[in-house]
Amino acid sequence: MDLMGFALFSLSSLFAVIDPLGCIPFFSGQTAGMDGKTKARVLFRALFVSLLLLLLFTYAGTAVLHTFGITIDAFRIAGGVIFFGIGLDMLQSKPRRWRTGIDRAFQTDHPDASGETAGDVEALPVEPRRLEPLHEPGHDPSVTPLAIPMIAGPGSITTVMVLRAEAGTSEKLLVVAGAVVAILLLTGIILWAADQVLTRLGETGMKIVEKLMGLLVTVIAVQLILNGFAPYFRSLLSEGM
């Protein structure tokens, strides 16, 4: 893969997994009632923490793999399996697995927000766009849950580590870092205009975008799994010959 192709692959992978449009309902709920200055401060802090975390795993990801004796090919396969699950969730309009805990925790604390009791939390729908969180004065959701795990969650961390493994050269590693910065900037712009985006796209538009992103993530997952198994099959063929 040439540099331009790798850049497009990195950008599309990060955009699909972070899914800024899918973050909009939850961000709107967590910052409801905040003035513009407070909302901007919360958003900036969330993006800054996400940037530090994703860059840390971008540059230290290989060291982590070596520490635990994990091969790059094994991580490609594992990353592909995770991405496949994420893609299926998006295609089937199911809540993201790593965000479900956040939603259930909120509904436990605020049973009246969904019209159900905390005891029924297991049966509650957990789609973020249907929630309207009621935060207390001084509530700061920037680090948790906005930065971790909404933006820099297991999916995006796995993505940057897989991209780091795919990079191979210092130039491509810089491309990965640049893609992280670019997608986080785009995420910030989209979240800052969250209310307008929700109004323009509506529920149907959000679902269409989610389906398209889910298809892209699923295709990326299959390719990563194939890339991970390729060296193993080549070694089997060479031994057979």
Secondary structure as UniProt FT lines:
FT   HELIX           3..18
FT   HELIX           20..30
FT   TURN            31..33
FT   HELIX           36..67
FT   TURN            68..69
FT   HELIX           72..91
FT   TURN            92..93
FT   HELIX           97..109
FT   HELIX           111..113
FT   TURN            114..115
FT   HELIX           118..123
FT   HELIX           128..130
FT   TURN            137..138
FT   HELIX           142..151
FT   HELIX           154..167
FT   HELIX           170..192
FT   HELIX           194..240
//
